[in-house]
Amino acid sequence: MAQSNIKQKTISGVIWKFLEKFSIQLFTFLQSIVMARLLDPSDYGLIGMVVILNAFCAILVDAGMSNALIRKNDRRKEDYSTVFDYNFVMNIMMAIFMVLIAPLIAIFYHQPILKNIIYLFAAQSASGALLAVQGAKMIIDLQFKAMGIINVVTTVSSGIISIVLALSGFGVYSLVIPNIVAMYIRFGLYYYYQRWFPGFTFSMNSFRALFSYGSKILISNLINCIFDNIYPIVIGKKFSPKELGYYTRGQGYASMPATTVTDVIANVTFPILSKIQDDTEELSRVYRRMVRVSAFLVFPVMAGLFALARPAVLIMISSKWEPCIIYLQIMCFSFMWHPITTLNMNLLQVKGRSDVFLRITVIQKVFLVASLVVTVPLGILWMCVANVVITVLTLFINTYYTSKLLNLSFAKQMMDLCPSLLASIVMGIVVMISIYYITSLGFQLLIGFLAGVATYFVISKMFRFQELPYVMETAKEVVASKWKK
């Protein structure tokens, strides 16, 4: 694929995914403020206790087959149909499994209401059988605009429903019921934009070929699911639902900026990098550019969020959520690395090294278990600190393997991150100094935001960061292309 075409596809995909994610995150952010004021921290804690079950079943349903389908260059209709049939059967089986296990989970946490919540998750899983591989086909066809519209419409619709239910006194159920409605909205929109159905032809040869690759991703994702949710499991069992609610809110706000960029990277770069997987030089060039731009955008946001966490939380969701501030600040140091880690893991999949993907996942989880053994008796705060340490260690391991695949030295990759990291640290310090003597929470937010943006921009210009003109040039190209249309 020509370099100009790669850039065009990348820019177009990133812009549409960013617009989609920005719109969704903005609405979700505003919705979360309303919901946090309407609901009790314990409501979020209850959801945190069982969200792993829903995520675990979703991973079994996909089994890494979507990634295998996206990566495969010589796809046939029977490939799509085979994945669809597998997904359909697994969705129904997982819904039945949830219904059967619901009473046991309610007993484990000593929370009878969890049984009804899990029943609703089962209904959501059964509804997911209608979607199957439509989303994967849109990614393969690089239909990011249509996907963006679908995700925005679905998110806004379910968000409005959740607020109405919360106002009507549905409590914790207002966090679950809208997800079921969203499934059917998404189903209708997929077929509106694609006018396509994969069919019911199952091919064992196709299944073996796709599952051979996807199975390693499946195991990695299952391990990630269990251990990414091990904190809510441990906190929910050892502490109260309210304390778990504080943790999940702090983690949720810390993850928003990084998740936006991570999702854009995961959805756009995987199909783009897959198309140039055999051109190591071009792959290395595109990868390095993505890493630098990701760091340039995410690092200052996370530094600013850390510095302004207190006035932001107290203004948005009131003082009843004040205990979540410290968790939010600590988790900023963990989530700031997620876009970079995602790029590394995507590269491993693109190069067909799902074995290394699995190996890294296992190593990371061994670290996590060891840290939990040490920190659980010390409390939630130290559990969060340990999570940051593990994230950084995992990044070093990922980058080491990436250097082998691209003939790109570890030191050079780290140097790509340093300018944005140092500038963000300076910016964060400036923000904290600028608001130190201000008593008004509103003025702290305003002055801190302006000071942060100005500081980062000046540093970027002064030290001639390559990413600043690249981002500005890309924005101009997008605006110009829209005007031409």
C-alpha positions as CSV (number, residue, x, y, z in Angstrom):
1,M,0.0,0.0,0.0
2,A,1.4,3.4,-1.0
3,Q,2.7,5.7,1.8
4,S,0.2,8.5,0.8
5,N,-2.7,6.1,0.9
6,I,-1.6,4.7,4.3
7,K,-1.5,8.3,5.6
8,Q,-4.9,9.1,4.1
9,K,-6.5,6.0,5.5
10,T,-4.9,6.5,8.9
11,I,-5.9,10.2,9.1
12,S,-9.4,9.5,8.0
13,G,-9.8,6.6,10.4
14,V,-8.3,8.4,13.3
15,I,-10.4,11.5,12.7
16,W,-13.7,9.6,12.5
17,K,-12.8,7.4,15.5
18,F,-11.7,10.4,17.5
19,L,-14.9,12.4,16.6
20,E,-16.9,9.4,17.6
21,K,-15.0,8.7,20.8
22,F,-14.9,12.4,21.7
23,S,-18.7,12.7,21.2
24,I,-19.3,9.5,23.2
25,Q,-17.0,10.4,26.0
26,L,-18.3,13.9,26.3
27,F,-21.9,12.7,26.5
28,T,-20.9,9.8,28.8
29,F,-19.0,12.2,31.0
30,L,-22.0,14.5,31.3
31,Q,-24.3,11.6,31.9
32,S,-22.0,10.2,34.6
33,I,-22.2,13.5,36.4
34,V,-26.0,13.4,36.4
35,M,-26.0,9.7,37.4
36,A,-23.5,10.1,40.2
37,R,-25.6,12.8,41.7
38,L,-28.8,10.7,41.4
39,L,-27.4,7.4,42.6
40,D,-25.5,6.2,45.7
41,P,-21.8,5.1,45.5
42,S,-23.0,1.6,46.6
43,D,-25.0,1.3,43.3
44,Y,-21.8,1.6,41.4
45,G,-20.2,-0.8,43.8
46,L,-22.9,-3.5,43.1
47,I,-22.3,-3.2,39.3
48,G,-18.5,-3.4,39.9
49,M,-19.0,-6.8,41.7
50,V,-20.5,-8.5,38.6
51,V,-19.2,-6.6,35.6
52,I,-16.4,-9.2,35.3
53,L,-19.0,-11.9,34.6
54,N,-20.4,-9.9,31.6
55,A,-17.0,-9.2,30.3
56,F,-15.8,-12.8,30.7
57,C,-18.8,-14.1,28.7
58,A,-18.3,-11.5,26.0
59,I,-14.7,-12.7,25.5
60,L,-15.7,-16.3,25.3
61,V,-18.3,-15.4,22.7
62,D,-15.7,-13.6,20.5
63,A,-12.8,-16.0,21.2
64,G,-10.4,-13.8,19.3
65,M,-12.2,-14.7,16.1
66,S,-12.9,-11.1,15.2
67,N,-9.3,-10.2,15.3
68,A,-8.4,-13.3,13.3
69,L,-11.0,-12.3,10.7
70,I,-9.7,-8.7,10.5
71,R,-6.1,-9.9,10.1
72,K,-6.9,-12.4,7.4
73,N,-6.3,-10.9,3.9
74,D,-8.0,-13.6,1.8
75,R,-11.4,-13.7,3.6
76,R,-14.3,-15.6,2.0
77,K,-18.1,-15.5,2.7
78,E,-17.8,-18.8,4.6
79,D,-15.3,-17.2,7.0
80,Y,-17.8,-14.5,8.0
81,S,-20.6,-17.1,8.2
82,T,-18.6,-19.4,10.4
83,V,-17.7,-16.7,12.9
84,F,-21.3,-15.6,12.9
85,D,-22.6,-19.1,13.7
86,Y,-20.0,-19.6,16.5
87,N,-20.9,-16.2,18.0
88,F,-24.6,-16.9,17.8
89,V,-24.4,-20.2,19.6
90,M,-22.0,-19.0,22.2
91,N,-24.1,-15.9,23.1
92,I,-27.1,-18.1,23.9
93,M,-24.9,-20.5,25.9
94,M,-23.4,-17.7,27.9
95,A,-26.9,-16.2,28.7
96,I,-27.9,-19.6,30.1
97,F,-24.7,-19.8,32.1
98,M,-25.3,-16.4,33.7
99,V,-28.8,-17.4,34.8
100,L,-27.5,-20.6,36.4
101,I,-24.6,-18.9,38.2
102,A,-26.4,-15.8,39.4
103,P,-27.6,-17.3,42.8
104,L,-24.0,-18.4,43.6
105,I,-22.6,-14.9,43.0
106,A,-25.3,-13.3,45.1
107,I,-24.3,-15.7,48.0
108,F,-20.6,-15.1,47.5
109,Y,-21.0,-11.3,48.0
110,H,-23.9,-11.5,50.5
111,Q,-25.9,-9.2,48.2
112,P,-29.2,-10.8,47.1
113,I,-29.9,-8.0,44.6
114,L,-27.0,-9.2,42.5
115,K,-29.1,-12.1,41.2
116,N,-31.6,-9.8,39.4
117,I,-28.7,-7.7,38.0
118,I,-27.1,-10.8,36.5
119,Y,-30.4,-11.9,35.0
120,L,-30.4,-8.6,33.1
121,F,-26.8,-9.2,32.0
122,A,-28.0,-12.5,30.7
123,A,-30.7,-10.8,28.6
124,Q,-28.0,-8.4,27.3
125,S,-25.8,-11.4,26.3
126,A,-28.7,-13.1,24.5
127,S,-29.4,-9.9,22.6
128,G,-25.8,-9.7,21.5
129,A,-26.3,-12.9,19.4
130,L,-28.0,-10.6,16.8
131,L,-24.8,-8.6,16.2
132,A,-22.1,-11.2,15.7
133,V,-19.6,-10.2,13.0
134,Q,-21.2,-7.0,11.6
135,G,-18.9,-4.8,13.6
136,A,-15.8,-6.7,12.4
137,K,-16.8,-6.3,8.8
138,M,-17.2,-2.6,9.2
139,I,-13.6,-2.4,10.6
140,I,-12.4,-4.6,7.7
141,D,-14.1,-2.2,5.2
142,L,-12.7,0.8,7.1
143,Q,-16.3,2.2,7.6
144,F,-15.3,4.3,10.5
145,K,-17.8,7.0,9.7
146,A,-20.8,4.7,9.8
147,M,-19.4,3.0,13.0
148,G,-19.0,6.4,14.6
149,I,-22.6,7.3,13.9
150,I,-23.9,4.0,15.2
151,N,-21.9,4.2,18.4
152,V,-22.9,7.8,19.1
153,V,-26.6,7.1,18.5
154,T,-26.5,4.0,20.6
155,T,-24.6,5.7,23.5
156,V,-26.9,8.8,23.5
157,S,-30.0,6.7,23.4
158,S,-29.0,4.4,26.2
159,G,-27.7,7.3,28.3
160,I,-31.0,9.2,28.1
161,I,-32.8,6.1,29.1
162,S,-30.5,5.5,32.1
163,I,-31.1,9.1,33.3
164,V,-34.9,8.8,33.0
165,L,-34.8,5.5,34.9
166,A,-32.6,7.0,37.6
167,L,-35.0,9.9,38.0
168,S,-37.9,7.4,38.2
169,G,-36.3,5.6,41.1
170,F,-34.9,2.5,39.5
171,G,-31.6,2.8,41.3
172,V,-29.0,0.3,40.3
173,Y,-31.2,-1.1,37.5
174,S,-30.8,2.2,35.6
175,L,-27.2,1.2,35.1
176,V,-28.1,-2.1,33.4
177,I,-31.5,-1.9,31.6
178,P,-30.3,0.7,29.0
179,N,-27.6,-1.7,27.8
180,I,-30.2,-4.2,26.6
181,V,-32.1,-1.5,24.7
182,A,-28.8,-0.3,23.2
183,M,-28.2,-3.8,21.7
184,Y,-31.4,-3.6,19.7
185,I,-30.7,-0.1,18.5
186,R,-27.2,-1.2,17.4
187,F,-28.7,-4.2,15.6
188,G,-31.0,-2.0,13.6
189,L,-28.3,0.5,12.6
190,Y,-25.8,-2.2,11.6
191,Y,-28.3,-3.6,9.1
192,Y,-29.3,-0.1,7.9
193,Y,-25.7,0.8,7.0
194,Q,-24.5,-2.6,5.7
195,R,-27.6,-4.3,4.2
196,W,-25.6,-7.4,4.7
197,F,-26.1,-10.8,6.5
198,P,-23.3,-13.3,6.9
199,G,-25.5,-16.4,6.5
200,F,-25.5,-19.7,8.4
201,T,-22.9,-21.7,6.5
202,F,-20.4,-23.3,8.9
203,S,-17.0,-24.4,7.7
204,M,-14.9,-26.5,10.0
205,N,-11.8,-25.7,7.9
206,S,-12.5,-22.0,8.3
207,F,-13.1,-22.4,12.0
208,R,-9.8,-24.2,12.5
209,A,-7.8,-21.6,10.6
210,L,-9.4,-18.7,12.4
211,F,-9.4,-20.3,15.9
212,S,-5.8,-21.3,15.5
213,Y,-4.9,-17.7,15.7
214,G,-7.8,-16.4,17.8
215,S,-7.4,-19.1,20.5
216,K,-4.2,-17.5,21.9
217,I,-5.9,-14.1,21.8
218,L,-8.8,-15.7,23.6
219,I,-6.6,-17.0,26.4
220,S,-4.9,-13.7,26.7
221,N,-8.1,-11.8,26.8
222,L,-9.6,-14.1,29.4
223,I,-6.6,-13.7,31.6
224,N,-6.7,-9.9,31.1
225,C,-10.4,-9.9,32.0
226,I,-10.0,-11.8,35.2
227,F,-7.0,-9.8,36.4
228,D,-8.2,-6.4,35.1
229,N,-11.3,-7.0,37.3
230,I,-9.6,-8.6,40.2
231,Y,-9.5,-5.3,42.0
232,P,-13.3,-4.9,42.0
233,I,-13.6,-8.6,43.1
234,V,-11.2,-8.2,46.0
235,I,-12.4,-4.8,47.0
236,G,-16.1,-6.0,46.8
237,K,-15.4,-9.0,48.9
238,K,-13.1,-7.4,51.5
239,F,-14.6,-3.9,51.7
240,S,-18.1,-2.4,51.4
241,P,-20.1,-1.7,48.2
242,K,-19.6,2.0,48.9
243,E,-15.8,1.8,49.0
244,L,-15.9,-0.2,45.8
245,G,-18.1,2.6,44.4
246,Y,-15.4,5.2,45.2
247,Y,-12.8,3.1,43.6
248,T,-14.8,2.5,40.4
249,R,-15.6,6.2,40.0
250,G,-12.0,7.2,40.5
251,Q,-10.8,4.6,38.0
252,G,-13.6,5.5,35.6
253,Y,-12.7,9.2,35.4
254,A,-9.0,8.4,35.2
255,S,-9.6,6.0,32.3
256,M,-11.8,8.3,30.2
257,P,-9.1,10.3,28.3
258,A,-6.7,7.4,27.9
259,T,-9.6,5.0,26.9
260,T,-10.7,7.5,24.2
261,V,-7.3,7.5,22.5
262,T,-6.7,3.7,23.2
263,D,-10.0,2.8,21.5
264,V,-9.2,5.0,18.5
265,I,-5.8,3.3,18.3
266,A,-7.1,-0.2,18.7
267,N,-9.8,0.1,16.1
268,V,-7.9,2.1,13.5
269,T,-4.3,0.9,13.7
270,F,-5.0,-2.8,13.7
271,P,-6.5,-3.0,10.2
272,I,-4.1,-0.3,8.9
273,L,-1.0,-2.0,10.3
274,S,-2.3,-5.4,9.1
275,K,-2.2,-4.1,5.5
276,I,1.5,-3.3,5.7
277,Q,2.5,-6.2,8.0
278,D,5.2,-7.4,5.5
279,D,6.9,-4.1,5.0
280,T,9.0,-3.8,8.2
281,E,10.5,-0.4,7.3
282,E,7.1,1.2,6.7
283,L,5.6,-0.6,9.6
284,S,8.3,0.8,11.9
285,R,7.8,4.3,10.6
286,V,4.0,4.3,11.0
287,Y,4.3,2.7,14.5
288,R,6.8,5.3,15.8
289,R,4.7,8.1,14.5
290,M,1.6,6.7,16.3
291,V,3.5,6.3,19.5
292,R,4.8,9.8,19.5
293,V,1.4,11.4,18.7
294,S,-0.3,9.2,21.3
295,A,2.1,10.3,24.0
296,F,1.9,14.0,22.9
297,L,-1.9,13.9,23.2
298,V,-2.4,11.7,26.3
299,F,0.4,12.6,28.7
300,P,-0.6,16.3,29.2
301,V,-4.2,15.4,29.6
302,M,-3.4,12.9,32.4
303,A,-1.0,15.3,34.1
304,G,-3.7,18.0,34.0
305,L,-6.4,15.7,35.3
306,F,-4.1,14.7,38.2
307,A,-3.5,18.4,39.1
308,L,-7.2,19.4,38.9
309,A,-8.8,16.2,40.2
310,R,-10.0,17.8,43.5
311,P,-11.9,20.8,42.1
312,A,-13.2,18.8,39.2
313,V,-14.7,16.0,41.4
314,L,-16.2,18.4,44.0
315,I,-17.8,20.6,41.4
316,M,-19.1,17.8,39.2
317,I,-20.4,15.2,41.5
318,S,-20.4,16.8,44.9
319,S,-18.5,16.2,48.2
320,K,-20.2,12.8,48.7
321,W,-17.7,11.4,46.2
322,E,-14.6,13.1,47.7
323,P,-13.0,9.8,48.8
324,C,-12.6,8.8,45.1
325,I,-10.2,11.8,44.4
326,I,-7.0,10.1,45.6
327,Y,-7.8,6.9,43.6
328,L,-8.4,9.1,40.5
329,Q,-5.0,10.8,40.9
330,I,-3.1,7.6,41.4
331,M,-4.8,5.9,38.5
332,C,-3.8,8.8,36.2
333,F,-0.2,7.5,36.3
334,S,-1.4,4.0,35.2
335,F,-3.8,4.9,32.4
336,M,-1.4,7.4,30.8
337,W,0.5,4.4,29.4
338,H,-2.4,2.5,28.1
339,P,-2.4,3.9,24.5
340,I,1.3,3.0,24.1
341,T,0.7,-0.5,25.5
342,T,-2.2,-1.0,23.1
343,L,0.0,0.0,20.1
344,N,2.6,-2.5,21.2
345,M,0.1,-5.3,21.7
346,N,-1.6,-4.5,18.3
347,L,1.8,-4.8,16.6
348,L,2.4,-8.3,18.1
349,Q,-1.0,-9.4,16.7
350,V,-0.3,-7.8,13.3
351,K,3.0,-9.7,13.0
352,G,1.2,-12.9,14.0
353,R,3.0,-13.2,17.3
354,S,0.0,-14.1,19.4
355,D,2.3,-16.5,21.4
356,V,4.3,-13.5,22.6
357,F,1.0,-11.6,23.2
358,L,0.0,-14.5,25.5
359,R,3.5,-14.7,27.2
360,I,3.4,-11.0,28.1
361,T,-0.1,-11.3,29.4
362,V,0.9,-14.1,31.8
363,I,4.0,-12.3,33.0
364,Q,1.9,-9.2,33.8
365,K,-0.7,-11.2,35.8
366,V,2.0,-12.9,37.8
367,F,3.2,-9.5,38.9
368,L,-0.4,-8.5,39.7
369,V,-1.1,-11.5,41.9
370,A,2.2,-10.9,43.8
371,S,1.3,-7.2,44.3
372,L,-2.1,-8.0,45.6
373,V,-0.8,-10.5,48.2
374,V,1.4,-7.7,49.5
375,T,-1.0,-4.7,49.3
376,V,-4.5,-6.0,50.1
377,P,-3.8,-5.9,53.8
378,L,-2.6,-2.3,53.4
379,G,-5.8,-1.0,51.8
380,I,-7.2,0.2,48.5
381,L,-4.7,3.1,48.2
382,W,-1.6,0.9,48.1
383,M,-3.4,-1.5,45.7
384,C,-3.7,1.4,43.3
385,V,0.0,2.3,43.7
386,A,1.0,-1.3,42.9
387,N,-1.2,-1.1,39.8
388,V,0.9,1.8,38.5
389,V,4.1,0.0,39.0
390,I,2.9,-3.1,37.2
391,T,1.7,-1.0,34.2
392,V,5.1,0.6,33.8
393,L,6.9,-2.8,34.1
394,T,4.5,-4.2,31.4
395,L,5.3,-1.3,29.1
396,F,9.0,-2.1,29.3
397,I,8.4,-5.8,28.5
398,N,6.1,-4.9,25.6
399,T,8.6,-2.5,24.2
400,Y,11.4,-5.0,24.5
401,Y,9.5,-7.4,22.2
402,T,8.5,-4.7,19.8
403,S,12.1,-3.8,19.4
404,K,12.9,-7.3,18.2
405,L,10.0,-7.3,15.6
406,L,10.9,-3.9,14.1
407,N,14.7,-3.8,14.5
408,L,14.0,-0.7,16.5
409,S,16.1,-0.3,19.6
410,F,14.5,-0.2,23.0
411,A,16.3,3.1,23.8
412,K,15.0,4.8,20.7
413,Q,11.5,3.9,21.6
414,M,11.8,5.3,25.0
415,M,13.4,8.5,23.7
416,D,10.3,8.9,21.5
417,L,8.3,9.2,24.7
418,C,10.6,11.4,26.8
419,P,9.8,14.9,25.3
420,S,6.1,14.6,25.8
421,L,6.6,13.0,29.3
422,L,8.9,15.7,30.6
423,A,6.8,18.5,29.1
424,S,3.7,17.0,30.8
425,I,5.4,16.8,34.2
426,V,6.4,20.5,34.0
427,M,2.9,21.4,32.9
428,G,1.4,19.5,35.9
429,I,3.7,21.3,38.3
430,V,2.8,24.7,36.8
431,V,-0.9,23.9,37.1
432,M,-0.6,23.0,40.8
433,I,1.4,26.1,41.6
434,S,-1.1,28.3,39.7
435,I,-4.1,27.2,41.8
436,Y,-2.3,26.8,45.1
437,Y,-3.6,30.1,46.6
438,I,-7.0,30.1,44.9
439,T,-9.9,29.2,47.2
440,S,-12.7,29.1,44.7
441,L,-13.1,25.6,43.1
442,G,-14.4,27.1,39.9
443,F,-11.5,29.5,39.5
444,Q,-9.1,26.7,40.3
445,L,-10.5,24.7,37.3
446,L,-10.4,27.7,35.0
447,I,-7.0,29.1,35.9
448,G,-5.5,25.6,36.1
449,F,-6.8,24.6,32.7
450,L,-5.6,27.8,31.0
451,A,-2.2,27.6,32.7
452,G,-1.8,24.0,31.6
453,V,-2.7,24.6,27.9
454,A,-0.5,27.6,27.7
455,T,2.5,25.9,29.4
456,Y,2.3,22.8,27.2
457,F,1.9,24.8,24.0
458,V,4.9,27.1,24.8
459,I,7.1,24.1,25.7
460,S,6.1,22.3,22.4
461,K,6.9,25.4,20.4
462,M,10.1,26.3,22.3
463,F,11.6,22.8,21.9
464,R,10.1,22.3,18.4
465,F,8.2,19.1,19.1
466,Q,7.5,17.4,15.7
467,E,4.1,16.2,16.9
468,L,2.7,19.7,17.2
469,P,3.0,20.7,13.5
470,Y,2.0,17.2,12.5
471,V,-1.2,17.4,14.6
472,M,-2.0,20.9,13.3
473,E,-1.2,19.9,9.7
474,T,-3.5,16.9,10.0
475,A,-6.3,19.1,11.4
476,K,-5.9,21.5,8.5
477,E,-6.0,18.7,6.0
478,V,-9.2,17.4,7.5
479,V,-10.9,20.8,7.6
480,A,-9.8,21.5,4.0
481,S,-11.2,18.1,2.8
482,K,-14.5,18.8,4.5
483,W,-14.8,22.2,2.8
484,K,-14.1,20.7,-0.6
485,K,-16.9,18.3,0.0
